[in-house]
Amino acid sequence: MAVADQTANAVSILLGVGGGHFAPRIDLTTGNGPVALATADFNGNNRPDLASANEAANTVSVILNSNVFRGLAACRKRRFRAPNMWTWA
């Protein structure tokens, strides 16, 4: 499970260990104010990656899953500047 934490500017990952239980959470930093998450295979390695939309920073953080069994510490992060798409009348 992945949860965006706006106040900590992080994504918390909770890996299932069976029986309805989770391992201790792992926090990965994002840009300021993550408000939404999406998963997809962004780099084509057949592993799920994670993206967060960071409202306060106007960026998107992409956390690439580059491994299967070494844990989340080996994941690589990239941050992309988002275009200003908000218009007010």
TILOLUM-914107 format. One record per atom (N, C-alpha, C, CB): residue in three letters; atom name; z, y, x; residue number from 1. Coordinates in pm, whole numbers. Each point is the difference from the previous one (the first is absolute). Glycine has a CB too. Example, Ala and Ser with C-alpha at 12.3 -4.5 7.8 and 13.67 -1.06 7.14 Angstrom:
REM TILOLUM-914107
ala|N|780|-569|1319|1 $
ala|CA|0|119|-89|1 $
ala|C|0|120|90|1 $
ala|CB|125|-117|-189|1 $
ser|N|-197|222|154|2 $
ser|CA|6|119|82|2 $
ser|C|73|109|-77|2 $
ser|CB|-215|-63|118|2 $
REM end
This chain:
REM TILOLUM-914107
met|N|0|-115|84|1 $
met|CA|0|115|-84|1 $
met|C|0|122|90|1 $
met|CB|120|-123|-186|1 $
ala|N|-194|227|145|2 $
ala|CA|-3|126|73|2 $
ala|C|43|112|-94|2 $
ala|CB|-186|-83|152|2 $
val|N|271|173|-102|3 $
val|CA|55|109|-80|3 $
val|C|-14|130|79|3 $
val|CB|163|-157|-118|3 $
ala|N|-221|259|55|4 $
ala|CA|-10|132|64|4 $
ala|C|133|73|-16|4 $
ala|CB|-250|10|-45|4 $
asp|N|299|49|153|5 $
asp|CA|125|76|-1|5 $
asp|C|-30|144|41|5 $
asp|CB|136|-209|55|5 $
gln|N|-149|297|-155|6 $
gln|CA|-36|139|27|6 $
gln|C|101|73|86|6 $
gln|CB|-118|1|-216|6 $
thr|N|246|-26|195|7 $
thr|CA|101|75|74|7 $
thr|C|9|-43|146|7 $
thr|CB|126|28|-212|7 $
ala|N|-158|-153|241|8 $
ala|CA|5|-49|139|8 $
ala|C|-136|7|68|8 $
ala|CB|188|-150|-65|8 $
asn|N|-294|189|-9|9 $
asn|CA|-136|2|55|9 $
asn|C|-33|-134|63|9 $
asn|CB|18|247|41|9 $
ala|N|1|-352|-121|10 $
ala|CA|-19|-135|50|10 $
ala|C|-45|-93|-112|10 $
ala|CB|173|41|176|10 $
val|N|-222|-156|-135|11 $
val|CA|-27|-110|-90|11 $
val|C|96|-111|38|11 $
val|CB|-247|64|-30|11 $
ser|N|317|-116|-69|12 $
ser|CA|91|-112|24|12 $
ser|C|-72|-129|-39|12 $
ser|CB|206|145|-41|12 $
ile|N|-205|-243|131|13 $
ile|CA|-62|-130|-24|13 $
ile|C|112|-103|-15|13 $
ile|CB|-211|64|132|13 $
leu|N|203|-141|-238|14 $
leu|CA|96|-108|-23|14 $
leu|C|-79|-130|-12|14 $
leu|CB|166|156|-116|14 $
leu|N|-147|-245|212|15 $
leu|CA|-72|-127|2|15 $
leu|C|79|-105|-78|15 $
leu|CB|-104|58|223|15 $
gly|N|36|-130|-310|16 $
gly|CA|64|-105|-77|16 $
gly|C|35|-119|87|16 $
gly|CB|-126|75|-201|16 $
val|N|246|-128|179|17 $
val|CA|44|-116|77|17 $
val|C|22|-122|-91|17 $
val|CB|108|154|166|17 $
gly|N|-147|-140|-293|18 $
gly|CA|14|-111|-94|18 $
gly|C|124|11|-85|18 $
gly|CB|-122|-142|159|18 $
gly|N|120|73|-271|19 $
gly|CA|115|-3|-88|19 $
gly|C|32|135|-62|19 $
gly|CB|86|-183|136|19 $
gly|N|-184|275|-143|20 $
gly|CA|25|132|-57|20 $
gly|C|72|94|94|20 $
gly|CB|6|-107|-218|20 $
his|N|-1|75|346|21 $
his|CA|72|82|99|21 $
his|C|-99|64|98|21 $
his|CB|202|-151|-21|21 $
phe|N|-156|257|86|22 $
phe|CA|-80|73|97|22 $
phe|C|73|9|133|22 $
phe|CB|-108|131|-185|22 $
ala|N|31|-125|292|23 $
ala|CA|56|29|133|23 $
ala|C|43|147|2|23 $
ala|CB|-147|-178|113|23 $
pro|N|229|218|-16|24 $
pro|CA|36|141|11|24 $
pro|C|-125|87|10|24 $
pro|CB|216|-63|112|24 $
arg|N|-210|180|-172|25 $
arg|CA|-117|87|-3|25 $
arg|C|-37|50|138|25 $
arg|CB|61|68|-231|25 $
ile|N|-188|-41|246|26 $
ile|CA|-55|58|123|26 $
ile|C|-62|132|-40|26 $
ile|CB|-43|-228|110|26 $
asp|N|83|338|-46|27 $
asp|CA|-53|132|-32|27 $
asp|C|-106|40|101|27 $
asp|CB|218|65|-105|27 $
leu|N|-333|-20|55|28 $
leu|CA|-109|48|83|28 $
leu|C|-26|145|-37|28 $
leu|CB|-103|-232|19|28 $
thr|N|96|321|80|29 $
thr|CA|-20|141|-28|29 $
thr|C|-140|28|-52|29 $
thr|CB|166|55|177|29 $
thr|N|-175|47|-261|30 $
thr|CA|-127|47|-55|30 $
thr|C|-6|150|21|30 $
thr|CB|-10|-188|-174|30 $
gly|N|-86|252|112|31 $
gly|CA|-1|146|-4|31 $
gly|C|106|48|-97|31 $
gly|CB|-246|5|56|31 $
asn|N|261|126|-69|32 $
asn|CA|102|56|-88|32 $
asn|C|-32|-23|-147|32 $
asn|CB|48|172|174|32 $
gly|N|49|-227|-247|33 $
gly|CA|-10|-14|-144|33 $
gly|C|-92|-108|-51|33 $
gly|CB|49|233|-4|33 $
pro|N|-32|-359|48|34 $
pro|CA|-85|-107|-55|34 $
pro|C|28|-17|-149|34 $
pro|CB|-4|-116|225|34 $
val|N|-103|115|-305|35 $
val|CA|17|-10|-146|35 $
val|C|-72|-119|-61|35 $
val|CB|22|245|-4|35 $
ala|N|-116|-305|75|36 $
ala|CA|-75|-112|-55|36 $
ala|C|-40|-94|113|36 $
ala|CB|-85|143|-191|36 $
leu|N|74|-272|158|37 $
leu|CA|-38|-102|99|37 $
leu|C|-120|-78|-51|37 $
leu|CB|238|-17|81|37 $
ala|N|-317|-31|13|38 $
ala|CA|-112|-88|-33|38 $
ala|C|-13|-104|110|38 $
ala|CB|-120|184|-127|38 $
thr|N|84|-306|89|39 $
thr|CA|-25|-104|99|39 $
thr|C|-146|-42|-9|39 $
thr|CB|241|-80|-13|39 $
ala|N|-295|50|129|40 $
ala|CA|-136|-50|13|40 $
ala|C|-17|-44|144|40 $
ala|CB|-91|153|-185|40 $
asp|N|-18|-221|213|41 $
asp|CA|-33|-37|137|41 $
asp|C|-87|111|57|41 $
asp|CB|14|-252|-49|41 $
phe|N|50|358|101|42 $
phe|CA|-73|119|44|42 $
phe|C|-79|-21|128|42 $
phe|CB|175|133|-108|42 $
asn|N|-135|-227|193|43 $
asn|CA|-68|-18|128|43 $
asn|C|-76|-133|9|43 $
asn|CB|175|142|104|43 $
gly|N|-186|-217|-212|44 $
gly|CA|-83|-120|-3|44 $
gly|C|53|-119|78|44 $
gly|CB|-186|152|-27|44 $
asn|N|319|-162|47|45 $
asn|CA|54|-115|76|45 $
asn|C|61|-106|-91|45 $
asn|CB|43|154|191|45 $
asn|N|-71|-145|-321|46 $
asn|CA|49|-96|-100|46 $
asn|C|151|-1|-15|46 $
asn|CB|-197|-137|51|46 $
arg|N|262|252|-24|47 $
arg|CA|144|15|-19|47 $
arg|C|24|126|-82|47 $
arg|CB|52|-120|220|47 $
pro|N|46|118|-310|48 $
pro|CA|23|119|-82|48 $
pro|C|60|115|81|48 $
pro|CB|33|-149|-198|48 $
asp|N|-94|266|185|49 $
asp|CA|49|122|62|49 $
asp|C|61|87|-109|49 $
asp|CB|-177|-11|185|49 $
leu|N|240|120|-147|50 $
leu|CA|69|86|-95|50 $
leu|C|-37|145|25|50 $
leu|CB|189|-165|-17|50 $
ala|N|-218|239|-90|51 $
ala|CA|-27|144|10|51 $
ala|C|98|74|-89|51 $
ala|CB|-245|-41|49|51 $
ser|N|291|157|-1|52 $
ser|CA|88|84|-82|52 $
ser|C|-63|139|-13|52 $
ser|CB|206|-130|75|52 $
ala|N|-204|182|-197|53 $
ala|CA|-42|137|-25|53 $
ala|C|122|89|18|53 $
ala|CB|-186|-72|-162|53 $
asn|N|177|166|255|54 $
asn|CA|114|85|37|54 $
asn|C|-22|140|-57|54 $
asn|CB|41|-135|212|54 $
glu|N|19|160|-327|55 $
glu|CA|-26|124|-74|55 $
glu|C|39|125|79|55 $
glu|CB|35|-127|-210|55 $
ala|N|84|130|266|56 $
ala|CA|48|121|68|56 $
ala|C|-81|31|125|56 $
ala|CB|228|-48|-87|56 $
ala|N|-279|-54|154|57 $
ala|CA|-78|20|123|57 $
ala|C|-149|9|-27|57 $
ala|CB|177|-121|125|57 $
asn|N|-219|87|-246|58 $
asn|CA|-142|-4|-33|58 $
asn|C|-76|-94|94|58 $
asn|CB|16|236|-88|58 $
thr|N|44|-353|113|59 $
thr|CA|-60|-99|88|59 $
thr|C|6|-138|-65|59 $
thr|CB|65|136|202|59 $
val|N|-137|-228|-142|60 $
val|CA|9|-141|-36|60 $
val|C|37|-76|127|60 $
val|CB|-173|22|-188|60 $
ser|N|280|-101|182|61 $
ser|CA|39|-84|113|61 $
ser|C|-49|-141|-26|61 $
ser|CB|204|143|48|61 $
val|N|-266|-203|53|62 $
val|CA|-47|-138|-11|62 $
val|C|77|-84|100|62 $
val|CB|-231|73|-75|62 $
ile|N|298|-176|27|63 $
ile|CA|76|-92|85|63 $
ile|C|-80|-128|7|63 $
ile|CB|226|104|-61|63 $
leu|N|-282|-131|178|64 $
leu|CA|-87|-117|18|64 $
leu|C|81|-122|36|64 $
leu|CB|-186|150|72|64 $
asn|N|165|-257|-144|65 $
asn|CA|66|-127|24|65 $
asn|C|-83|-76|104|65 $
asn|CB|99|-8|-237|65 $
ser|N|-56|14|361|66 $
ser|CA|-78|-61|108|66 $
ser|C|54|-137|40|66 $
ser|CB|-55|228|80|66 $
asn|N|151|-280|-156|67 $
asn|CA|58|-129|37|67 $
asn|C|43|-74|-125|67 $
asn|CB|76|93|220|67 $
val|N|-41|-218|-204|68 $
val|CA|46|-79|-113|68 $
val|C|148|-35|15|68 $
val|CB|-232|-92|-30|68 $
phe|N|274|46|146|69 $
phe|CA|134|-54|14|69 $
phe|C|92|78|94|69 $
phe|CB|-101|-217|-48|69 $
arg|N|55|324|110|70 $
arg|CA|83|71|97|70 $
arg|C|85|109|-65|70 $
arg|CB|-171|-49|173|70 $
gly|N|163|65|-302|71 $
gly|CA|80|101|-69|71 $
gly|C|-71|134|-8|71 $
gly|CB|203|-117|77|71 $
leu|N|-143|207|-151|72 $
leu|CA|-63|129|-27|72 $
leu|C|6|95|118|72 $
leu|CB|58|-31|-236|72 $
ala|N|22|2|336|73 $
ala|CA|10|90|115|73 $
ala|C|-133|10|74|73 $
ala|CB|242|-59|22|73 $
ala|N|-328|-40|-35|74 $
ala|CA|-127|1|71|74 $
ala|C|-111|70|-80|74 $
ala|CB|69|-211|112|74 $
cys|N|-38|259|-230|75 $
cys|CA|-101|69|-82|75 $
cys|C|-32|135|63|75 $
cys|CB|83|-116|-209|75 $
arg|N|-210|154|201|76 $
arg|CA|-44|129|53|76 $
arg|C|-13|98|-116|76 $
arg|CB|-121|-112|193|76 $
lys|N|153|241|-167|77 $
lys|CA|-9|103|-102|77 $
lys|C|-102|106|41|77 $
lys|CB|239|-42|-66|77 $
arg|N|-310|92|-34|78 $
arg|CA|-92|113|21|78 $
arg|C|22|97|-113|78 $
arg|CB|-171|-143|121|78 $
arg|N|153|271|-94|79 $
arg|CA|15|101|-105|79 $
arg|C|-131|78|-9|79 $
arg|CB|253|17|39|79 $
phe|N|-298|4|-161|80 $
phe|CA|-124|72|-26|80 $
phe|C|28|123|-84|80 $
phe|CB|-131|-214|15|80 $
arg|N|66|323|17|81 $
arg|CA|14|123|-77|81 $
arg|C|-79|-16|-129|81 $
arg|CB|31|142|209|81 $
ala|N|31|-112|-322|82 $
ala|CA|-68|-9|-128|82 $
ala|C|-60|134|-37|82 $
ala|CB|157|-181|-72|82 $
pro|N|-274|181|10|83 $
pro|CA|-58|128|-44|83 $
pro|C|84|58|-112|83 $
pro|CB|-231|-75|67|83 $
asn|N|233|205|-77|84 $
asn|CA|74|65|-107|84 $
asn|C|-80|-12|-129|84 $
asn|CB|108|161|163|84 $
met|N|-66|-253|-249|85 $
met|CA|-75|-27|-122|85 $
met|C|64|65|-122|85 $
met|CB|-77|-213|101|85 $
trp|N|188|283|-84|86 $
trp|CA|68|59|-114|86 $
trp|C|-60|135|-32|86 $
trp|CB|209|-123|58|86 $
thr|N|-248|145|-180|87 $
thr|CA|-47|130|-43|87 $
thr|C|77|41|-124|87 $
thr|CB|-230|-43|96|87 $
trp|N|266|166|-102|88 $
trp|CA|79|50|-114|88 $
trp|C|-78|110|-68|88 $
trp|CB|216|-57|114|88 $
ala|N|-220|52|-245|89 $
ala|CA|-73|102|-79|89 $
ala|C|94|111|-42|89 $
ala|CB|-160|-173|-83|89 $
REM end
